[in-house]
Amino acid sequence: MSRVLFIRHGRTAWNAGGRIQGHTDIALDNVGRSDLDGRRLPREFAQWPVFASPLVRAVESARLLGLAAPRLDDRLREMSYGAWEGSTWDEIRARHGDRLAALERQGLDFRPDGGESPRELRARLRDWLGEIAGGVPVVAVTHKGVIRMALAMATGWDLVSRAPHRLRWDRAHLFDVRQDPPGLCIRRLNLPLEGG
């Protein structure tokens, strides 16, 4: 059984402003850079091969964490929020009201206008996991939505009810990767990074 250590990218100006990023390619802000500068993976993971979302916030985070030459993979991108990207959730609620609540109750089939559904995100994450299953353990520098999907896959969480575990976004999350069918089991959550 292989393993994957998920790490979320550092803060961007849109994170600070509560704006939905999705596929929009936003760089880290100065606080995000400062938070990661000098931080490192726990030693037990330091030699693992590194994958990253190709979005600049993930690539820059990998570099600041000292993770040289990550292999970029589109399947590790954040979920696309389509026309909603750049808006805050309050702005979306003001525009869509009851329609947003109905969409959110759809769980895996929730779909922002012009975006993708969590079910589609799960399919691409499952495809990536199928490739790494049975191989060496890896690190993945990615996004909140991808890590939440990993948690859902490992626990059966429906994405509608309260999450079964509280994830800290400034920490790493370790999962075992099942081979057949491709899936995940929680190993350790909320592992602190070193330094900083």
N, CA and C atoms as an extended XYZ file, in Angstrom:
588
Properties=species:S:1:pos:R:3:atomname:S:1:resname:S:1:resid:I:1 pbc="F F F"
N         0.845       -1.192        0.000 N   MET     1
C         0.000        0.000        0.000 CA  MET     1
C         0.883        1.246        0.000 C   MET     1
N         0.638        2.141       -0.913 N   SER     2
C         1.400        3.387       -0.946 CA  SER     2
C         0.707        4.435       -0.070 C   SER     2
N         1.347        5.574        0.057 N   ARG     3
C         0.810        6.656        0.889 CA  ARG     3
C         0.921        7.968        0.144 C   ARG     3
N         0.069        8.914        0.531 N   VAL     4
C         0.159       10.271       -0.012 CA  VAL     4
C         0.004       11.259        1.133 C   VAL     4
N         0.904       12.229        1.157 N   LEU     5
C         0.863       13.322        2.127 CA  LEU     5
C         0.361       14.555        1.394 C   LEU     5
N        -0.849       15.008        1.733 N   PHE     6
C        -1.438       16.185        1.109 CA  PHE     6
C        -1.082       17.434        1.905 C   PHE     6
N        -0.711       18.482        1.172 N   ILE     7
C        -0.437       19.787        1.774 CA  ILE     7
C        -1.176       20.834        0.954 C   ILE     7
N        -1.877       21.725        1.645 N   ARG     8
C        -2.558       22.813        0.941 CA  ARG     8
C        -1.573       23.953        0.696 C   ARG     8
N        -1.764       24.643       -0.415 N   HIS     9
C        -0.952       25.822       -0.730 CA  HIS     9
C        -1.110       26.896        0.345 C   HIS     9
N        -0.188       27.847        0.343 N   GLY    10
C        -0.261       28.980        1.268 CA  GLY    10
C        -1.323       29.989        0.865 C   GLY    10
N        -1.441       31.031        1.666 N   ARG    11
C        -2.493       32.035        1.509 CA  ARG    11
C        -2.261       32.924        0.296 C   ARG    11
N        -3.360       33.270       -0.353 N   THR    12
C        -3.364       34.254       -1.445 CA  THR    12
C        -4.208       35.446       -1.011 C   THR    12
N        -4.140       36.527       -1.786 N   ALA    13
C        -4.993       37.685       -1.495 CA  ALA    13
C        -6.464       37.306       -1.592 C   ALA    13
N        -6.812       36.413       -2.510 N   TRP    14
C        -8.213       35.990       -2.623 CA  TRP    14
C        -8.623       35.142       -1.420 C   TRP    14
N        -7.723       34.307       -0.891 N   ASN    15
C        -8.033       33.601        0.358 CA  ASN    15
C        -8.331       34.608        1.457 C   ASN    15
N        -7.468       35.609        1.589 N   ALA    16
C        -7.617       36.611        2.647 CA  ALA    16
C        -8.937       37.362        2.508 C   ALA    16
N        -9.376       37.580        1.265 N   GLY    17
C       -10.626       38.301        1.019 CA  GLY    17
C       -11.850       37.408        0.943 C   GLY    17
N       -11.671       36.099        1.179 N   GLY    18
C       -12.803       35.173        1.131 CA  GLY    18
C       -13.327       34.941       -0.279 C   GLY    18
N       -12.479       35.150       -1.295 N   ARG    19
C       -12.911       34.982       -2.686 CA  ARG    19
C       -12.662       33.563       -3.169 C   ARG    19
N       -13.589       33.043       -3.947 N   ILE    20
C       -13.503       31.691       -4.509 CA  ILE    20
C       -12.463       31.706       -5.626 C   ILE    20
N       -11.480       30.816       -5.546 N   GLN    21
C       -10.400       30.813       -6.533 CA  GLN    21
C       -10.613       29.784       -7.629 C   GLN    21
N       -10.916       28.548       -7.257 N   GLY    22
C       -11.093       27.512       -8.269 CA  GLY    22
C        -9.884       27.410       -9.168 C   GLY    22
N       -10.105       27.471      -10.488 N   HIS    23
C        -9.021       27.367      -11.462 CA  HIS    23
C        -8.320       28.698      -11.727 C   HIS    23
N        -8.827       29.802      -11.169 N   THR    24
C        -8.179       31.095      -11.376 CA  THR    24
C        -6.782       31.039      -10.767 C   THR    24
N        -5.795       31.467      -11.539 N   ASP    25
C        -4.392       31.280      -11.162 CA  ASP    25
C        -3.878       32.482      -10.367 C   ASP    25
N        -4.032       32.418       -9.067 N   ILE    26
C        -3.666       33.506       -8.159 CA  ILE    26
C        -2.401       33.113       -7.399 C   ILE    26
N        -1.423       34.013       -7.363 N   ALA    27
C        -0.173       33.755       -6.635 CA  ALA    27
C        -0.380       33.945       -5.132 C   ALA    27
N         0.562       33.449       -4.350 N   LEU    28
C         0.551       33.683       -2.909 CA  LEU    28
C         0.708       35.178       -2.634 C   LEU    28
N         0.140       35.630       -1.512 N   ASP    29
C         0.395       37.009       -1.098 CA  ASP    29
C         1.610       37.012       -0.164 C   ASP    29
N         2.000       38.192        0.307 N   ASN    30
C         3.196       38.290        1.153 CA  ASN    30
C         3.050       37.510        2.448 C   ASN    30
N         1.849       37.484        3.013 N   VAL    31
C         1.625       36.704        4.235 CA  VAL    31
C         1.781       35.216        3.946 C   VAL    31
N         1.224       34.755        2.832 N   GLY    32
C         1.352       33.353        2.440 CA  GLY    32
C         2.804       32.957        2.250 C   GLY    32
N         3.562       33.829        1.608 N   ARG    33
C         4.995       33.544        1.419 CA  ARG    33
C         5.723       33.504        2.751 C   ARG    33
N         5.446       34.467        3.598 N   SER    34
C         6.108       34.536        4.905 CA  SER    34
C         5.768       33.319        5.767 C   SER    34
N         4.511       32.895        5.715 N   ASP    35
C         4.077       31.730        6.505 CA  ASP    35
C         4.833       30.461        6.117 C   ASP    35
N         5.167       30.320        4.837 N   LEU    36
C         5.820       29.099        4.356 CA  LEU    36
C         7.339       29.182        4.351 C   LEU    36
N         7.872       30.395        4.327 N   ASP    37
C         9.319       30.557        4.232 CA  ASP    37
C        10.013       29.914        5.439 C   ASP    37
N        10.913       28.993        5.165 N   GLY    38
C        11.638       28.307        6.234 CA  GLY    38
C        10.925       27.090        6.800 C   GLY    38
N         9.695       26.846        6.391 N   ARG    39
C         8.965       25.653        6.830 CA  ARG    39
C         9.399       24.470        5.991 C   ARG    39
N         9.335       23.282        6.570 N   ARG    40
C         9.733       22.069        5.866 CA  ARG    40
C         8.807       20.931        6.252 C   ARG    40
N         8.783       19.894        5.411 N   LEU    41
C         8.047       18.681        5.754 CA  LEU    41
C         8.709       18.027        6.964 C   LEU    41
N         7.951       17.299        7.757 N   PRO    42
C         8.599       16.462        8.772 CA  PRO    42
C         9.619       15.545        8.089 C   PRO    42
N        10.722       15.284        8.771 N   ARG    43
C        11.846       14.551        8.170 CA  ARG    43
C        11.439       13.223        7.528 C   ARG    43
N        10.477       12.532        8.113 N   GLU    44
C        10.109       11.211        7.578 CA  GLU    44
C         9.553       11.281        6.155 C   GLU    44
N         9.139       12.480        5.716 N   PHE    45
C         8.571       12.633        4.373 CA  PHE    45
C         9.497       13.384        3.417 C   PHE    45
N        10.634       13.827        3.901 N   ALA    46
C        11.489       14.753        3.156 CA  ALA    46
C        11.999       14.186        1.835 C   ALA    46
N        12.138       12.887        1.712 N   GLN    47
C        12.684       12.293        0.484 CA  GLN    47
C        11.611       11.762       -0.464 C   GLN    47
N        10.345       11.933       -0.114 N   TRP    48
C         9.279       11.436       -0.968 CA  TRP    48
C         9.186       12.263       -2.249 C   TRP    48
N         8.920       11.642       -3.393 N   PRO    49
C         8.687       12.404       -4.625 CA  PRO    49
C         7.495       13.350       -4.440 C   PRO    49
N         7.551       14.472       -5.152 N   VAL    50
C         6.546       15.524       -4.962 CA  VAL    50
C         5.757       15.748       -6.245 C   VAL    50
N         4.436       15.784       -6.088 N   PHE    51
C         3.508       16.194       -7.143 CA  PHE    51
C         2.881       17.520       -6.705 C   PHE    51
N         2.440       18.297       -7.668 N   ALA    52
C         1.755       19.555       -7.326 CA  ALA    52
C         0.733       19.889       -8.402 C   ALA    52
N        -0.295       20.593       -7.971 N   SER    53
C        -1.195       21.245       -8.920 CA  SER    53
C        -0.368       22.220       -9.744 C   SER    53
N        -0.705       22.411      -11.023 N   PRO    54
C         0.048       23.370      -11.837 CA  PRO    54
C        -0.294       24.826      -11.548 C   PRO    54
N        -1.291       25.086      -10.708 N   LEU    55
C        -1.639       26.469      -10.395 CA  LEU    55
C        -0.515       27.096       -9.577 C   LEU    55
N        -0.217       28.357       -9.866 N   VAL    56
C         0.981       29.012       -9.330 CA  VAL    56
C         1.018       29.001       -7.799 C   VAL    56
N        -0.130       29.079       -7.145 N   ARG    57
C        -0.118       29.093       -5.678 CA  ARG    57
C         0.395       27.780       -5.102 C   ARG    57
N         0.147       26.676       -5.784 N   ALA    58
C         0.658       25.381       -5.329 CA  ALA    58
C         2.136       25.215       -5.677 C   ALA    58
N         2.517       25.611       -6.885 N   VAL    59
C         3.914       25.490       -7.308 CA  VAL    59
C         4.811       26.355       -6.430 C   VAL    59
N         4.374       27.581       -6.157 N   GLU    60
C         5.152       28.479       -5.302 CA  GLU    60
C         5.240       27.933       -3.879 C   GLU    60
N         4.170       27.358       -3.388 N   SER    61
C         4.186       26.764       -2.047 CA  SER    61
C         5.190       25.625       -1.969 C   SER    61
N         5.213       24.774       -2.992 N   ALA    62
C         6.174       23.668       -3.018 CA  ALA    62
C         7.603       24.205       -2.974 C   ALA    62
N         7.873       25.229       -3.756 N   ARG    63
C         9.220       25.810       -3.787 CA  ARG    63
C         9.600       26.372       -2.421 C   ARG    63
N         8.684       27.120       -1.793 N   LEU    64
C         8.976       27.711       -0.487 CA  LEU    64
C         9.188       26.647        0.593 C   LEU    64
N         8.552       25.504        0.429 N   LEU    65
C         8.738       24.402        1.378 CA  LEU    65
C        10.010       23.597        1.094 C   LEU    65
N        10.771       24.019        0.083 N   GLY    66
C        12.016       23.334       -0.251 CA  GLY    66
C        11.815       22.056       -1.039 C   GLY    66
N        10.655       21.921       -1.684 N   LEU    67
C        10.337       20.706       -2.443 CA  LEU    67
C        10.701       20.945       -3.903 C   LEU    67
N        11.868       20.518       -4.270 N   ALA    68
C        12.403       20.831       -5.590 CA  ALA    68
C        11.695       20.052       -6.689 C   ALA    68
N        11.511       20.710       -7.805 N   ALA    69
C        11.017       20.106       -9.048 CA  ALA    69
C         9.821       19.183       -8.872 C   ALA    69
N         8.694       19.713       -8.365 N   PRO    70
C         7.506       18.847       -8.270 CA  PRO    70
C         7.011       18.467       -9.664 C   PRO    70
N         6.437       17.279       -9.766 N   ARG    71
C         5.802       16.861      -11.014 CA  ARG    71
C         4.397       17.468      -11.022 C   ARG    71
N         4.107       18.299      -12.015 N   LEU    72
C         2.817       18.988      -12.083 CA  LEU    72
C         1.772       18.082      -12.698 C   LEU    72
N         0.574       18.083      -12.094 N   ASP    73
C        -0.495       17.213      -12.578 CA  ASP    73
C        -1.824       17.946      -12.482 C   ASP    73
N        -2.484       18.108      -13.639 N   ASP    74
C        -3.770       18.821      -13.691 CA  ASP    74
C        -4.827       18.205      -12.790 C   ASP    74
N        -4.724       16.920      -12.515 N   ARG    75
C        -5.740       16.260      -11.697 CA  ARG    75
C        -5.704       16.728      -10.249 C   ARG    75
N        -4.646       17.446       -9.856 N   LEU    76
C        -4.539       17.984       -8.501 CA  LEU    76
C        -4.995       19.436       -8.408 C   LEU    76
N        -5.546       19.981       -9.505 N   ARG    77
C        -6.099       21.348       -9.468 CA  ARG    77
C        -7.298       21.414       -8.527 C   ARG    77
N        -7.572       22.629       -8.071 N   GLU    78
C        -8.789       22.881       -7.307 CA  GLU    78
C       -10.004       22.620       -8.201 C   GLU    78
N       -11.150       22.362       -7.606 N   MET    79
C       -12.398       22.234       -8.351 CA  MET    79
C       -12.684       23.550       -9.059 C   MET    79
N       -13.167       23.482      -10.282 N   SER    80
C       -13.542       24.685      -11.019 CA  SER    80
C       -14.885       25.211      -10.507 C   SER    80
N       -14.905       26.510      -10.204 N   TYR    81
C       -16.149       27.156       -9.785 CA  TYR    81
C       -16.731       28.027      -10.891 C   TYR    81
N       -16.204       27.909      -12.097 N   GLY    82
C       -16.781       28.585      -13.256 CA  GLY    82
C       -16.996       30.074      -13.041 C   GLY    82
N       -18.232       30.529      -13.306 N   ALA    83
C       -18.576       31.953      -13.234 CA  ALA    83
C       -18.521       32.507      -11.814 C   ALA    83
N       -18.449       31.632      -10.828 N   TRP    84
C       -18.427       32.097       -9.441 CA  TRP    84
C       -17.037       32.508       -8.972 C   TRP    84
N       -16.010       32.155       -9.717 N   GLU    85
C       -14.650       32.462       -9.286 CA  GLU    85
C       -14.450       33.975       -9.208 C   GLU    85
N       -13.827       34.419       -8.129 N   GLY    86
C       -13.623       35.837       -7.864 CA  GLY    86
C       -14.675       36.419       -6.938 C   GLY    86
N       -15.773       35.705       -6.727 N   SER    87
C       -16.841       36.159       -5.833 CA  SER    87
C       -16.636       35.583       -4.432 C   SER    87
N       -17.272       36.196       -3.451 N   THR    88
C       -17.314       35.631       -2.102 CA  THR    88
C       -18.582       34.792       -1.971 C   THR    88
N       -18.621       33.928       -0.965 N   TRP    89
C       -19.832       33.139       -0.742 CA  TRP    89
C       -21.012       34.040       -0.393 C   TRP    89
N       -20.775       35.156        0.312 N   ASP    90
C       -21.867       36.093        0.616 CA  ASP    90
C       -22.439       36.680       -0.670 C   ASP    90
N       -21.578       37.016       -1.626 N   GLU    91
C       -22.054       37.540       -2.915 CA  GLU    91
C       -22.843       36.481       -3.681 C   GLU    91
N       -22.373       35.231       -3.633 N   ILE    92
C       -23.092       34.141       -4.304 CA  ILE    92
C       -24.460       33.936       -3.664 C   ILE    92
N       -24.510       33.957       -2.317 N   ARG    93
C       -25.800       33.794       -1.626 CA  ARG    93
C       -26.757       34.927       -1.974 C   ARG    93
N       -26.230       36.152       -2.057 N   ALA    94
C       -27.081       37.299       -2.396 CA  ALA    94
C       -27.645       37.160       -3.813 C   ALA    94
N       -26.864       36.622       -4.737 N   ARG    95
C       -27.316       36.462       -6.134 CA  ARG    95
C       -28.259       35.284       -6.306 C   ARG    95
N       -28.007       34.192       -5.575 N   HIS    96
C       -28.720       32.945       -5.862 CA  HIS    96
C       -29.678       32.490       -4.775 C   HIS    96
N       -29.564       33.015       -3.571 N   GLY    97
C       -30.497       32.723       -2.492 CA  GLY    97
C       -30.826       31.256       -2.311 C   GLY    97
N       -32.099       30.918       -2.424 N   ASP    98
C       -32.570       29.544       -2.204 CA  ASP    98
C       -31.974       28.559       -3.205 C   ASP    98
N       -31.657       29.032       -4.404 N   ARG    99
C       -31.055       28.145       -5.407 CA  ARG    99
C       -29.708       27.612       -4.914 C   ARG    99
N       -28.910       28.469       -4.244 N   LEU   100
C       -27.621       28.017       -3.720 CA  LEU   100
C       -27.826       26.943       -2.664 C   LEU   100
N       -28.780       27.147       -1.767 N   ALA   101
C       -29.043       26.148       -0.725 CA  ALA   101
C       -29.438       24.812       -1.354 C   ALA   101
N       -30.245       24.852       -2.397 N   ALA   102
C       -30.652       23.617       -3.077 CA  ALA   102
C       -29.459       22.951       -3.749 C   ALA   102
N       -28.597       23.750       -4.362 N   LEU   103
C       -27.395       23.193       -4.988 CA  LEU   103
C       -26.489       22.533       -3.951 C   LEU   103
N       -26.296       23.204       -2.812 N   GLU   104
C       -25.413       22.667       -1.769 CA  GLU   104
C       -25.921       21.339       -1.220 C   GLU   104
N       -27.223       21.153       -1.185 N   ARG   105
C       -27.797       19.892       -0.695 CA  ARG   105
C       -27.541       18.726       -1.652 C   ARG   105
N       -27.051       18.996       -2.852 N   GLN   106
C       -26.785       17.943       -3.832 CA  GLN   106
C       -25.466       17.216       -3.578 C   GLN   106
N       -24.665       17.688       -2.635 N   GLY   107
C       -23.430       16.989       -2.276 CA  GLY   107
C       -22.501       16.796       -3.468 C   GLY   107
N       -22.276       15.544       -3.858 N   LEU   108
C       -21.361       15.243       -4.961 CA  LEU   108
C       -21.813       15.835       -6.297 C   LEU   108
N       -23.091       16.134       -6.426 N   ASP   109
C       -23.612       16.656       -7.691 CA  ASP   109
C       -23.813       18.169       -7.678 C   ASP   109
N       -23.363       18.839       -6.627 N   PHE   110
C       -23.343       20.304       -6.574 CA  PHE   110
C       -22.511       20.822       -7.748 C   PHE   110
N       -23.037       21.787       -8.484 N   ARG   111
C       -22.281       22.318       -9.625 CA  ARG   111
C       -22.452       23.835       -9.699 C   ARG   111
N       -21.362       24.590       -9.496 N   PRO   112
C       -21.429       26.041       -9.709 CA  PRO   112
C       -21.683       26.349      -11.181 C   PRO   112
N       -22.204       27.523      -11.470 N   ASP   113
C       -22.482       27.914      -12.855 CA  ASP   113
C       -21.208       27.857      -13.694 C   ASP   113
N       -21.188       26.969      -14.693 N   GLY   114
C       -20.045       26.843      -15.576 CA  GLY   114
C       -18.855       26.116      -14.964 C   GLY   114
N       -19.024       25.531      -13.777 N   GLY   115
C       -17.928       24.848      -13.099 CA  GLY   115
C       -18.074       23.341      -13.160 C   GLY   115
N       -17.333       22.671      -12.315 N   GLU   116
C       -17.408       21.215      -12.252 CA  GLU   116
C       -18.020       20.783      -10.928 C   GLU   116
N       -18.441       19.555      -10.861 N   SER   117
C       -19.059       19.024       -9.647 CA  SER   117
C       -18.010       18.323       -8.792 C   SER   117
N       -18.261       18.169       -7.487 N   PRO   118
C       -17.375       17.354       -6.665 CA  PRO   118
C       -17.226       15.924       -7.200 C   PRO   118
N       -18.272       15.395       -7.814 N   ARG   119
C       -18.179       14.049       -8.401 CA  ARG   119
C       -17.097       14.006       -9.498 C   ARG   119
N       -17.021       15.067      -10.304 N   GLU   120
C       -15.984       15.138      -11.338 CA  GLU   120
C       -14.597       15.306      -10.716 C   GLU   120
N       -14.513       16.117       -9.664 N   LEU   121
C       -13.246       16.245       -8.939 CA  LEU   121
C       -12.828       14.885       -8.381 C   LEU   121
N       -13.775       14.153       -7.799 N   ARG   122
C       -13.468       12.829       -7.256 CA  ARG   122
C       -12.955       11.893       -8.348 C   ARG   122
N       -13.544       11.961       -9.533 N   ALA   123
C       -13.123       11.078      -10.628 CA  ALA   123
C       -11.682       11.357      -11.025 C   ALA   123
N       -11.311       12.635      -11.113 N   ARG   124
C        -9.924       12.912      -11.512 CA  ARG   124
C        -8.946       12.608      -10.394 C   ARG   124
N        -9.350       12.813       -9.136 N   LEU   125
C        -8.477       12.435       -8.025 CA  LEU   125
C        -8.323       10.915       -7.976 C   LEU   125
N        -9.410       10.194       -8.178 N   ARG   126
C        -9.354        8.726       -8.184 CA  ARG   126
C        -8.444        8.226       -9.317 C   ARG   126
N        -8.494        8.891      -10.462 N   ASP   127
C        -7.633        8.522      -11.585 CA  ASP   127
C        -6.161        8.708      -11.204 C   ASP   127
N        -5.838        9.823      -10.562 N   TRP   128
C        -4.466       10.071      -10.123 CA  TRP   128
C        -4.036        9.036       -9.085 C   TRP   128
N        -4.914        8.751       -8.128 N   LEU   129
C        -4.597        7.754       -7.099 CA  LEU   129
C        -4.353        6.383       -7.714 C   LEU   129
N        -5.109        6.053       -8.762 N   GLY   130
C        -4.907        4.781       -9.441 CA  GLY   130
C        -3.511        4.660      -10.033 C   GLY   130
N        -2.947        5.787      -10.448 N   GLU   131
C        -1.594        5.771      -11.006 CA  GLU   131
C        -0.525        5.608       -9.936 C   GLU   131
N        -0.741        6.219       -8.766 N   ILE   132
C         0.303        6.148       -7.731 CA  ILE   132
C         0.134        4.940       -6.820 C   ILE   132
N        -1.036        4.308       -6.832 N   ALA   133
C        -1.293        3.156       -5.954 CA  ALA   133
C        -0.287        2.051       -6.234 C   ALA   133
N         0.221        1.468       -5.178 N   GLY   134
C         1.173        0.375       -5.322 CA  GLY   134
C         2.591        0.836       -5.556 C   GLY   134
N         2.788        2.140       -5.683 N   GLY   135
C         4.124        2.670       -5.908 CA  GLY   135
C         4.736        3.234       -4.635 C   GLY   135
N         5.698        4.108       -4.811 N   VAL   136
C         6.358        4.730       -3.669 CA  VAL   136
C         5.433        5.772       -3.052 C   VAL   136
N         5.612        6.102       -1.779 N   PRO   137
C         4.807        7.164       -1.166 CA  PRO   137
C         5.164        8.511       -1.785 C   PRO   137
N         4.176        9.422       -1.853 N   VAL   138
C         4.382       10.718       -2.502 CA  VAL   138
C         3.790       11.841       -1.664 C   VAL   138
N         4.249       13.057       -1.964 N   VAL   139
C         3.695       14.290       -1.418 CA  VAL   139
C         2.892       14.955       -2.525 C   VAL   139
N         1.737       15.548       -2.182 N   ALA   140
C         0.929       16.299       -3.150 CA  ALA   140
C         0.629       17.683       -2.587 C   ALA   140
N         1.147       18.714       -3.235 N   VAL   141
C         0.853       20.097       -2.852 CA  VAL   141
C        -0.330       20.532       -3.707 C   VAL   141
N        -1.452       20.804       -3.052 N   THR   142
C        -2.700       20.948       -3.790 CA  THR   142
C        -3.607       21.974       -3.116 C   THR   142
N        -4.902       21.738       -3.118 N   HIS   143
C        -5.901       22.733       -2.731 CA  HIS   143
C        -6.890       22.165       -1.716 C   HIS   143
N        -7.586       23.074       -1.059 N   LYS   144
C        -8.561       22.704       -0.030 CA  LYS   144
C        -9.603       21.732       -0.566 C   LYS   144
N       -10.152       22.007       -1.744 N   GLY   145
C       -11.195       21.141       -2.293 CA  GLY   145
C       -10.703       19.732       -2.557 C   GLY   145
N        -9.469       19.604       -3.012 N   VAL   146
C        -8.902       18.287       -3.289 CA  VAL   146
C        -8.704       17.514       -1.981 C   VAL   146
N        -8.209       18.197       -0.953 N   ILE   147
C        -7.975       17.530        0.331 CA  ILE   147
C        -9.305       17.173        1.001 C   ILE   147
N       -10.296       18.038        0.882 N   ARG   148
C       -11.632       17.699        1.402 CA  ARG   148
C       -12.190       16.470        0.677 C   ARG   148
N       -11.940       16.374       -0.632 N   MET   149
C       -12.399       15.202       -1.370 CA  MET   149
C       -11.662       13.957       -0.905 C   MET   149
N       -10.364       14.071       -0.621 N   ALA   150
C        -9.615       12.936       -0.077 CA  ALA   150
C       -10.254       12.474        1.236 C   ALA   150
N       -10.621       13.426        2.086 N   LEU   151
C       -11.286       13.081        3.343 CA  LEU   151
C       -12.624       12.395        3.081 C   LEU   151
N       -13.390       12.904        2.125 N   ALA   152
C       -14.679       12.295        1.785 CA  ALA   152
C       -14.493       10.872        1.276 C   ALA   152
N       -13.486       10.658        0.435 N   MET   153
C       -13.230        9.325       -0.098 CA  MET   153
C       -12.825        8.351        1.015 C   MET   153
N       -12.084        8.842        1.995 N   ALA   154
C       -11.599        7.974        3.060 CA  ALA   154
C       -12.668        7.644        4.096 C   ALA   154
N       -13.663        8.529        4.235 N   THR   155
C       -14.630        8.369        5.326 CA  THR   155
C       -16.058        8.115        4.861 C   THR   155
N       -16.345        8.293        3.565 N   GLY   156
C       -17.720        8.197        3.098 CA  GLY   156
C       -18.524        9.460        3.361 C   GLY   156
N       -17.858       10.537        3.743 N   TRP   157
C       -18.519       11.818        4.007 CA  TRP   157
C       -19.285       12.272        2.775 C   TRP   157
N       -20.524       12.742        2.966 N   ASP   158
C       -21.413       13.114        1.860 CA  ASP   158
C       -21.245       14.552        1.375 C   ASP   158
N       -20.365       15.329        1.984 N   LEU   159
C       -20.110       16.732        1.651 CA  LEU   159
C       -21.296       17.646        1.963 C   LEU   159
N       -22.328       17.129        2.592 N   VAL   160
C       -23.486       17.932        2.979 CA  VAL   160
C       -23.492       18.122        4.495 C   VAL   160
N       -23.308       17.042        5.215 N   SER   161
C       -23.260       17.108        6.675 CA  SER   161
C       -21.913       17.685        7.118 C   SER   161
N       -21.777       17.872        8.423 N   ARG   162
C       -20.520       18.382        8.985 CA  ARG   162
C       -19.385       17.405        8.684 C   ARG   162
N       -18.217       17.940        8.373 N   ALA   163
C       -17.061       17.087        8.075 CA  ALA   163
C       -16.743       16.205        9.287 C   ALA   163
N       -16.370       14.946        9.054 N   PRO   164
C       -16.119       14.019       10.165 CA  PRO   164
C       -14.832       14.313       10.941 C   PRO   164
N       -13.945       15.109       10.365 N   HIS   165
C       -12.702       15.500       11.032 CA  HIS   165
C       -12.429       16.960       10.704 C   HIS   165
N       -11.844       17.673       11.664 N   ARG   166
C       -11.463       19.062       11.423 CA  ARG   166
C       -10.046       19.080       10.863 C   ARG   166
N        -9.894       19.613        9.667 N   LEU   167
C        -8.586       19.704        9.037 CA  LEU   167
C        -8.016       21.099        9.239 C   LEU   167
N        -6.766       21.147        9.642 N   ARG   168
C        -6.056       22.423        9.736 CA  ARG   168
C        -5.319       22.630        8.430 C   ARG   168
N        -5.527       23.777        7.806 N   TRP   169
C        -5.014       24.008        6.464 CA  TRP   169
C        -3.547       24.403        6.446 C   TRP   169
N        -2.953       24.655        7.611 N   ASP   170
C        -1.518       24.950        7.675 CA  ASP   170
C        -0.710       23.703        8.033 C   ASP   170
N        -1.365       22.540        7.957 N   ARG   171
C        -0.719       21.280        8.300 CA  ARG   171
C        -0.860       20.280        7.160 C   ARG   171
N        -0.185       19.151        7.302 N   ALA   172
C        -0.208       18.103        6.271 CA  ALA   172
C        -1.119       16.961        6.716 C   ALA   172
N        -1.604       16.188        5.741 N   HIS   173
C        -2.576       15.121        5.999 CA  HIS   173
C        -2.135       13.862        5.259 C   HIS   173
N        -1.917       12.785        6.016 N   LEU   174
C        -1.359       11.553        5.467 CA  LEU   174
C        -2.446       10.495        5.301 C   LEU   174
N        -2.506        9.925        4.094 N   PHE   175
C        -3.478        8.883        3.774 CA  PHE   175
C        -2.760        7.674        3.198 C   PHE   175
N        -3.283        6.480        3.485 N   ASP   176
C        -2.882        5.271        2.778 CA  ASP   176
C        -3.691        5.212        1.492 C   ASP   176
N        -3.063        4.743        0.418 N   VAL   177
C        -3.721        4.649       -0.887 CA  VAL   177
C        -4.035        3.191       -1.168 C   VAL   177
N        -5.324        2.883       -1.306 N   ARG   178
C        -5.743        1.529       -1.692 CA  ARG   178
C        -5.600        1.372       -3.188 C   ARG   178
N        -5.300        0.161       -3.608 N   GLN   179
C        -5.053       -0.083       -5.020 CA  GLN   179
C        -6.308       -0.456       -5.809 C   GLN   179
N        -7.150       -1.317       -5.265 N   ASP   180
C        -8.258       -1.824       -6.056 CA  ASP   180
C        -9.511       -1.979       -5.201 C   ASP   180
N       -10.500       -1.096       -5.372 N   PRO   181
C       -10.491        0.054       -6.262 CA  PRO   181
C        -9.656        1.183       -5.663 C   PRO   181
N        -9.173        2.127       -6.500 N   PRO   182
C        -8.379        3.231       -5.965 CA  PRO   182
C        -9.167        4.004       -4.917 C   PRO   182
N        -8.577        4.182       -3.770 N   GLY   183
C        -9.235        4.894       -2.690 CA  GLY   183
C        -8.237        5.258       -1.614 C   GLY   183
N        -8.757        5.782       -0.508 N   LEU   184
C        -7.913        6.296        0.561 CA  LEU   184
C        -8.391        5.833        1.922 C   LEU   184
N        -7.450        5.724        2.855 N   CYS   185
C        -7.729        5.490        4.274 CA  CYS   185
C        -6.906        6.505        5.055 C   CYS   185
N        -7.495        7.099        6.072 N   ILE   186
C        -6.765        8.069        6.890 CA  ILE   186
C        -5.642        7.364        7.644 C   ILE   186
N        -4.470        7.943        7.581 N   ARG   187
C        -3.330        7.480        8.384 CA  ARG   187
C        -3.101        8.439        9.553 C   ARG   187
N        -2.842        9.712        9.246 N   ARG   188
C        -2.680       10.754       10.272 CA  ARG   188
C        -3.084       12.098        9.684 C   ARG   188
N        -3.859       12.855       10.417 N   LEU   189
C        -4.302       14.171        9.977 CA  LEU   189
C        -3.605       15.250       10.804 C   LEU   189
N        -3.527       16.444       10.230 N   ASN   190
C        -3.049       17.633       10.930 CA  ASN   190
C        -1.617       17.492       11.455 C   ASN   190
N        -0.719       16.992       10.602 N   LEU   191
C         0.691       16.874       10.960 CA  LEU   191
C         1.369       18.229       10.809 C   LEU   191
N         2.002       18.743       11.861 N   PRO   192
C         2.646       20.059       11.741 CA  PRO   192
C         3.879       20.000       10.855 C   PRO   192
N         4.115       21.095       10.133 N   LEU   193
C         5.340       21.250        9.369 CA  LEU   193
C         6.437       21.671       10.342 C   LEU   193
N         7.665       21.474        9.940 N   GLU   194
C         8.793       21.850       10.787 CA  GLU   194
C         9.230       23.281       10.482 C   GLU   194
N         9.841       23.933       11.461 N   GLY   195
C        10.385       25.286       11.289 CA  GLY   195
C         9.303       26.334       11.348 C   GLY   195
N         9.671       27.525       10.892 N   GLY   196
C         8.699       28.608       10.820 CA  GLY   196
C         8.579       29.433       12.043 C   GLY   196
